[in-house]
Amino acid sequence: MHWIYLTLAIIAEVTATSALKACEGFTKPVPSLMVIGGYIAAFYLLSLTLQVVPVGTAYAIWSGLGLSLIALVGWLYFGQPMDLAAVVGFGLIVGGVVTLSLFSSAMPH
């Protein structure tokens, strides 16, 4: 169940961060509520994850996958550039998360 919480925390954080651009300094009500609700949900779900998963491991997964997904959202929805160096860098981040998940003794299985 802790992996579901972490996955939902990442989705909530990516949603909230994506809505930050649309809320235009918290002047738009709907995107602003998405930001606030998304971050509340993300931190609550992360706190549930931390009951089982070590904080360093959970944060590495959350921040690494969140960063990569935000970059993907920026590229797909906001037209932000994504060059080869960015793709390789994000690939390395995801590869690090996968390596940590599959081979680290710090990961609960």
N, C-alpha and C positions, 0 to 999 in steps of 0.2 A: 504493500500500500504506500510505503514511503516514496517509491519511485513515481507513483501516480501523482502524489502531492508535489514532488519536485517538478514533474513535467507540467502540471497545471500552474505552478508558480512561475515557471519560465514563460509559459504562454501569457499569463496575466501581466508579467513585467514587460514583455515585448509589445503587447497590446497597449499598455499604458504609455510606454515610451514612444510608440508610433503616434499615439494621439496627442502627444506633446506638441508636435509640429502643427497639427490641425487646431489646437485650442487657442493659438495666437495670443500667448501671454495670459491665459485664463480669461479671455474676453468672450469666448464661444462656450455656451453652457454645456452642450452635449459632449463635445470632446473633453472639456474640463472635468466633467463627471466621470468619463472613461479613464482619465488619468488618475484621479483620486481613488476611484473604486478599484482600478487595476493594481495600483501600488498597495492598497490595503490588502487585497486578495493575495498578491504575490508574497508579501511579507508574512501574512498569516500562514499560507501554505508552506512557505520556507520554514517557519517555526515548527510546523508539524513534522517536516522532513528531518529537522535537526534532533528530534527525539530518538532517531535511529542512526542517521548518517553523520559522520564526523563533520564539523563545521568547515574545515579546510576542503574536504572532498566535495561537500554539497556546494560550497561557494565556487569552487573551480568549475564544476559542471554548470551551475547556474549562470555564472558570468561568461564562461566560454561559449556556451550554446546561445545564450541571450545576445551576446555581442555579434555572433555570426548571423543569427536570425534578424537582428536589427539592421545589419548591413544589407541583407537580402531584401528586406522590406524597403529600405531606402532606395535600393537599385530598382526593384520592381514597381513600386508605387509612387516614389517621389523623383524618379529619374536621376538619381545620384550616380556618378560614374563609378565603375568597378573595373579596374585594370588588372593585368595579370598578377602583379605583386600583391594586390588585395586578395585575389582569389587564392593564391598560394598561401598567404598568411592566414586566411580564415580556414583553409584546409588543414594547416598545421594545428590550429587551435582545436578544431573538431577531432583531428587525429590524436591530439593529446588527451582530450576527454575520453575518447574510445580506449586508448591505452590505459588510462587510469581506471576506467570502468572494468576492463577485462583482466588486467594483470596486477593491479595494486592490492596488497593485503589490507590497505586502509578502507577498502570498499566492502560494505556488508553485502552478502549475496543471499 
